């Protein structure tokens, strides 16, 4: 079931200038390896965060342009393609008007028109379109849809099984909304994680090596430091940044902004942002970056590496979000969205609309058969 979509114009907010989170080199001092790693990771995080913000803004702008300029043209095309199918179908079903070779090509023309209608229409195909599909494809529309969906589920099950996971796709339906699909994918992701944990528990216990024990200890320390650091930094900064006791109006507004940023970072366990805010406001505290021990920095670095990995995954997957499906179907692969020229696409659609309108007018005239033959000749050249 295709649901009607609304596309709201997104106005990018002005970026808030951020102070760079860096350990400064003191006089006659060479930064230690953990300090250098800390600086490198924080710069990478800042770069990834900026890239994600830029991509989000770009996607919002493109989606807004699509909703205002492309989507209405696509719906106009759906209407015209329906008319085209209605006018061409009698020439395909009539046994005398066209030779078999031309009918074969006309069938491809009709199949392409029907595919575009089903792809871009916001409504389920009506009875007339479903009948046209059955005539052209030789199978009922609902049966074909179910066959395609069953094949997709079978291929997905085989893929997961090849990695040792048994998944149940019976709950998946062809008419699921994007929101329902996302929820189902999240459930399946949890199933995969649980099966992976079970496989790990079922594995025979072996004596752990010294390196394994050291790694597990580092991971434990990392988790503890992350939890304690996030809680400690939040409490310290909340005291400094809380706007309720601030009398100065301008400073109060600034603290309100920073407090919101602090709360968001705390809720997301975003240590990098908390460290940056700490650097801005608590330069003379014990946790001053220059006074952090290499041992503590090494643990901080492990936490920051996790954040880098999370941001890289977010950057990779954000283009594939169902929200951007209208843009995804205009390109060959997700990364191509960044270079998608929607002005060019709009111009192409305008030209296609004019061409279809002219073709329909000829199909409705006394020279209709000539137009049908011209369409067939054109497709012979194209395909």
C-alpha positions as CSV (number, residue, x, y, z in Angstrom):
1,X,0.0,0.0,0.0
2,X,1.5,3.3,-1.1
3,X,0.9,6.1,1.4
4,X,0.6,9.8,0.4
5,X,3.7,11.6,1.4
6,X,4.3,15.2,2.6
7,X,7.6,16.9,2.1
8,X,8.3,19.8,4.4
9,X,10.8,22.5,3.5
10,X,13.8,22.3,5.9
11,X,15.6,25.5,6.7
12,X,19.1,24.8,7.9
13,X,20.0,26.3,11.2
14,X,23.1,28.4,11.6
15,X,26.0,26.3,12.9
16,X,27.2,27.1,16.4
17,X,30.9,27.9,16.4
18,X,32.7,25.2,18.4
19,X,36.0,25.4,20.2
20,X,38.4,22.8,19.0
21,X,39.1,20.0,21.5
22,X,42.9,19.6,21.4
23,X,45.7,19.0,23.9
24,X,48.1,22.0,23.4
25,X,51.8,21.5,23.4
26,X,53.6,23.3,26.3
27,X,57.0,25.0,25.9
28,X,59.8,22.5,25.3
29,X,57.3,19.7,25.5
30,X,56.7,16.9,23.0
31,X,53.2,15.4,23.1
32,X,53.1,11.7,24.1
33,X,51.7,9.1,21.8
34,X,48.3,8.9,23.7
35,X,48.1,12.7,23.5
36,X,48.7,12.7,19.8
37,X,46.1,9.9,19.4
38,X,43.6,11.9,21.4
39,X,44.1,14.9,19.2
40,X,43.9,12.8,16.0
41,X,40.7,11.1,17.1
42,X,38.9,14.3,18.3
43,X,39.7,16.0,15.0
44,X,38.4,13.0,13.1
45,X,35.2,13.0,15.2
46,X,34.7,16.8,14.6
47,X,35.3,16.2,10.8
48,X,32.8,13.3,10.7
49,X,30.2,15.3,12.7
50,X,30.5,18.2,10.3
51,X,30.2,15.8,7.3
52,X,27.1,14.3,8.8
53,X,25.6,17.7,9.5
54,X,26.4,18.9,5.9
55,X,24.9,15.7,4.4
56,X,21.8,16.1,6.6
57,X,21.4,19.6,5.4
58,X,22.0,18.6,1.7
59,X,19.5,15.7,2.0
60,X,16.9,18.0,3.6
61,X,17.3,20.6,0.8
62,X,17.1,18.0,-1.9
63,X,14.0,16.3,-0.3
64,X,12.3,19.7,0.0
65,X,13.1,20.5,-3.7
66,X,11.8,17.1,-4.7
67,X,8.5,17.5,-2.8
68,X,7.9,21.0,-4.3
69,X,9.1,20.5,-7.9
70,X,9.7,16.8,-8.8
71,X,6.9,14.9,-7.0
72,X,4.0,16.9,-8.6
73,X,5.5,16.2,-12.1
74,X,5.8,12.5,-11.3
75,X,2.1,12.3,-10.4
76,X,1.2,14.1,-13.6
77,X,3.3,11.5,-15.5
78,X,1.4,8.7,-13.8
79,X,-1.9,10.1,-15.1
80,X,-0.5,10.5,-18.7
81,X,1.0,7.0,-18.6
82,X,-2.3,5.5,-17.6
83,X,-3.9,7.2,-20.7
84,X,-1.1,5.9,-22.8
85,X,-1.7,2.3,-21.7
86,X,-5.4,2.7,-22.3
87,X,-4.8,3.9,-25.8
88,X,-2.1,1.4,-26.8
89,X,-3.6,-1.8,-25.3
90,X,-6.2,-2.3,-28.0
91,X,-3.4,-2.4,-30.6
92,X,-1.8,-5.2,-28.6
93,X,-4.9,-7.3,-28.1
94,X,-6.2,-6.9,-31.7
95,X,-5.1,-9.8,-33.9
96,X,-5.0,-8.0,-37.2
97,X,-3.7,-4.4,-36.7
98,X,0.0,-5.3,-36.1
99,X,2.4,-8.1,-37.1
100,X,3.8,-10.4,-34.3
101,X,7.2,-8.7,-34.2
102,X,5.7,-5.3,-33.7
103,X,3.3,-6.7,-31.0
104,X,6.3,-8.1,-29.2
105,X,7.9,-4.7,-29.0
106,X,4.5,-3.0,-28.1
107,X,4.3,-5.5,-25.2
108,X,7.7,-4.2,-23.9
109,X,6.4,-0.6,-24.3
110,X,3.3,-1.4,-22.3
111,X,5.3,-3.3,-19.6
112,X,7.6,-0.3,-19.2
113,X,4.7,2.1,-18.8
114,X,2.9,-0.1,-16.3
115,X,6.1,-0.5,-14.3
116,X,6.6,3.3,-14.1
117,X,2.9,3.7,-13.1
118,X,3.2,1.1,-10.2
119,X,6.6,2.6,-9.1
120,X,5.5,6.2,-8.8
121,X,1.7,6.0,-8.1
122,X,0.6,6.8,-4.6
123,X,-2.4,4.6,-4.9
124,X,-2.9,0.9,-5.4
125,X,-3.6,0.1,-9.1
126,X,-7.3,0.1,-10.0
127,X,-9.1,-2.8,-11.6
128,X,-8.5,-1.4,-15.2
129,X,-4.7,-1.3,-14.6
130,X,-4.6,-4.7,-13.0
131,X,-6.4,-6.2,-15.9
132,X,-4.0,-4.5,-18.3
133,X,-1.1,-6.0,-16.3
134,X,-2.6,-9.4,-16.6
135,X,-3.0,-9.0,-20.4
136,X,0.6,-7.9,-20.8
137,X,2.4,-10.1,-18.3
138,X,0.1,-13.2,-18.4
139,X,-0.3,-13.3,-14.6
140,X,-2.5,-11.6,-12.1
141,X,-1.1,-8.4,-10.5
142,X,-1.4,-9.7,-6.9
143,X,0.1,-13.0,-7.8
144,X,3.1,-11.4,-9.5
145,X,3.6,-9.1,-6.5
146,X,3.5,-12.0,-4.1
147,X,5.9,-14.1,-6.2
148,X,8.4,-11.3,-6.3
149,X,8.1,-10.7,-2.5
150,X,8.4,-14.5,-1.8
151,X,11.5,-14.6,-3.9
152,X,13.0,-11.7,-2.0
153,X,12.3,-13.3,1.3
154,X,13.8,-16.6,0.2
155,X,17.0,-14.8,-1.0
156,X,17.3,-13.0,2.3
157,X,16.8,-16.2,4.3
158,X,19.5,-17.9,2.3
159,X,21.9,-15.0,2.8
160,X,21.4,-15.0,6.6
161,X,21.7,-18.8,6.7
162,X,25.0,-18.7,4.9
163,X,26.3,-16.7,7.9
164,X,24.9,-19.2,10.4
165,X,21.7,-17.3,11.3
166,X,18.1,-18.6,11.0
167,X,15.6,-15.8,10.4
168,X,11.9,-15.8,10.1
169,X,10.6,-13.5,7.3
170,X,7.0,-14.7,7.5
171,X,5.8,-11.5,9.1
172,X,7.1,-9.4,6.1
173,X,4.3,-8.3,3.8
174,X,4.4,-6.5,0.4
175,X,2.0,-3.7,1.7
176,X,4.1,-2.8,4.8
177,X,4.8,1.0,5.2
178,X,8.4,2.3,5.5
179,X,7.8,2.7,9.3
180,X,6.7,-0.9,9.7
181,X,9.6,-2.1,7.7
182,X,12.0,-0.1,9.9
183,X,10.5,-1.7,13.1
184,X,10.7,-5.1,11.5
185,X,14.4,-4.6,10.5
186,X,15.2,-3.5,14.1
187,X,13.5,-6.7,15.5
188,X,15.5,-8.8,13.0
189,X,18.7,-7.0,14.0
190,X,18.1,-7.9,17.6
191,X,17.4,-11.5,16.6
192,X,20.8,-11.6,14.8
193,X,22.5,-10.1,17.8
194,X,20.9,-12.6,20.2
195,X,21.8,-15.6,18.0
196,X,25.4,-14.3,17.8
197,X,25.5,-14.1,21.6
198,X,24.1,-17.6,21.8
199,X,26.7,-18.9,19.4
200,X,29.4,-17.3,21.5
201,X,28.0,-18.9,24.7
202,X,27.8,-22.3,23.0
203,X,31.4,-22.2,22.0
204,X,33.6,-24.5,24.1
205,X,35.4,-22.7,26.9
206,X,39.1,-22.2,26.4
207,X,41.8,-20.9,28.6
208,X,42.2,-17.2,27.7
209,X,45.6,-15.9,26.7
210,X,47.3,-13.1,28.5
211,X,46.5,-10.8,25.6
212,X,42.8,-11.7,25.7
213,X,42.7,-11.0,29.5
214,X,44.5,-7.7,29.0
215,X,42.1,-6.7,26.2
216,X,39.1,-7.6,28.4
217,X,40.5,-5.6,31.3
218,X,41.0,-2.6,29.0
219,X,37.4,-3.0,27.7
220,X,36.1,-3.1,31.3
221,X,38.1,-0.1,32.3
222,X,36.9,1.7,29.2
223,X,33.3,1.1,30.0
224,X,33.8,2.2,33.6
225,X,35.7,5.3,32.7
226,X,33.2,6.2,30.0
227,X,30.3,5.8,32.4
228,X,32.0,7.7,35.3
229,X,33.5,10.4,33.1
230,X,30.2,11.1,31.4
231,X,28.3,11.3,34.7
232,X,31.1,13.4,36.4
233,X,31.5,15.8,33.6
234,X,27.8,16.3,33.2
235,X,27.3,17.0,36.9
236,X,30.3,19.5,37.0
237,X,29.2,21.3,33.9
238,X,25.5,21.4,34.9
239,X,26.5,23.4,38.0
240,X,28.5,25.9,35.9
241,X,26.1,26.2,33.0
242,X,22.7,26.1,34.8
243,X,21.0,29.3,33.6
244,X,18.5,29.8,36.5
245,X,20.9,31.7,38.8
246,X,22.4,33.8,36.0
247,X,21.3,37.5,36.1
248,X,22.9,38.7,32.9
249,X,20.3,38.3,30.1
250,X,22.8,37.7,27.3
251,X,24.9,35.2,29.4
252,X,21.7,33.5,30.5
253,X,20.6,32.9,26.9
254,X,24.1,31.5,26.1
255,X,24.0,29.2,29.1
256,X,20.6,27.9,28.1
257,X,22.0,27.0,24.7
258,X,25.0,25.3,26.2
259,X,22.8,23.5,28.8
260,X,20.7,22.1,26.0
261,X,23.8,20.9,24.2
262,X,25.1,19.4,27.5
263,X,21.9,17.5,28.2
264,X,21.7,16.2,24.6
265,X,25.3,15.0,24.8
266,X,24.7,13.3,28.2
267,X,21.6,11.5,26.9
268,X,23.5,10.3,23.9
269,X,26.6,9.2,25.9
270,X,28.6,11.6,23.7
271,X,31.9,11.8,25.5
272,X,33.5,13.9,22.8
273,X,31.0,16.7,23.1
274,X,31.2,16.6,26.9
275,X,35.0,16.8,26.8
276,X,34.8,19.8,24.5
277,X,32.3,21.6,26.8
278,X,34.6,20.7,29.7
279,X,37.5,22.2,28.0
280,X,35.6,25.4,27.4
281,X,34.4,25.9,31.0
282,X,36.7,24.0,33.4
283,X,40.2,24.8,32.3
284,X,41.6,24.8,35.8
285,X,40.0,21.7,37.2
286,X,41.8,18.4,37.8
287,X,40.5,17.1,34.5
288,X,42.3,19.8,32.5
289,X,43.4,17.9,29.4
290,X,47.1,18.8,29.8
291,X,47.1,17.1,33.2
292,X,45.4,13.9,32.2
293,X,47.8,10.9,32.6
294,X,48.7,8.8,29.6
295,X,47.0,5.8,31.2
296,X,43.7,7.7,31.5
297,X,44.1,9.2,28.1
298,X,44.6,5.7,26.6
299,X,41.3,4.7,28.0
300,X,39.6,7.9,26.8
301,X,41.0,7.1,23.3
302,X,39.3,3.7,23.3
303,X,36.0,5.5,24.0
304,X,36.7,8.0,21.2
305,X,37.5,5.2,18.8
306,X,34.1,3.7,19.5
307,X,32.5,7.1,18.7
308,X,34.5,7.3,15.4
309,X,33.2,3.9,14.4
310,X,29.6,4.9,15.3
311,X,29.9,8.1,13.3
312,X,31.4,6.3,10.3
313,X,28.5,3.8,10.3
314,X,26.0,6.7,10.7
315,X,27.6,8.5,7.7
316,X,27.5,5.4,5.6
317,X,23.9,4.4,6.4
318,X,22.1,7.8,6.5
319,X,21.8,7.9,2.7
320,X,20.0,4.6,2.7
321,X,17.3,5.7,5.2
322,X,13.7,5.0,3.9
323,X,13.0,8.7,4.4
324,X,15.1,9.4,1.3
325,X,13.5,6.7,-0.9
326,X,12.1,9.3,-3.3
327,X,15.7,10.4,-4.0
328,X,17.2,6.9,-4.0
329,X,15.0,5.7,-6.8
330,X,16.4,8.6,-9.0
331,X,20.0,7.2,-8.7
332,X,21.9,4.0,-9.3
333,X,23.4,3.8,-5.8
334,X,23.0,5.8,-2.6
335,X,26.3,7.8,-2.8
336,X,25.1,9.2,-6.1
337,X,22.4,11.3,-4.3
338,X,25.2,13.8,-3.4
339,X,25.7,14.6,-7.1
340,X,22.0,14.4,-8.0
341,X,21.1,17.4,-10.2
342,X,17.4,17.9,-9.4
343,X,17.1,21.0,-11.7
344,X,18.2,18.8,-14.6
345,X,15.7,16.1,-13.5
346,X,12.9,18.6,-13.4
347,X,13.8,19.8,-16.9
348,X,13.8,16.2,-18.1
349,X,10.4,15.5,-16.6
350,X,9.0,18.7,-18.2
351,X,10.2,17.5,-21.6
352,X,8.8,14.0,-21.0
353,X,5.4,15.5,-20.0
354,X,5.3,17.5,-23.2
355,X,6.3,14.6,-25.3
356,X,3.7,12.3,-23.7
357,X,1.0,14.9,-24.1
358,X,1.8,15.2,-27.8
359,X,1.9,11.4,-28.3
360,X,-1.5,11.0,-26.5
361,X,-3.0,13.7,-28.8
362,X,-1.8,11.8,-31.9
363,X,-3.1,8.5,-30.4
364,X,-6.5,10.1,-30.1
365,X,-6.5,11.4,-33.7
366,X,-7.3,9.7,-37.0
367,X,-3.5,9.0,-37.4
368,X,-3.4,6.9,-34.2
369,X,-2.0,3.8,-36.0
370,X,0.8,5.8,-37.5
371,X,1.7,7.1,-34.0
372,X,1.7,3.5,-32.7
373,X,4.0,2.4,-35.4
374,X,6.3,5.4,-34.7
375,X,6.4,4.4,-31.0
376,X,7.4,0.9,-32.0
377,X,10.1,2.2,-34.4
378,X,11.5,4.4,-31.6
379,X,11.7,1.5,-29.2
380,X,13.4,-0.6,-31.9
381,X,16.2,2.0,-32.1
382,X,16.4,2.4,-28.3
383,X,16.4,-1.2,-27.3
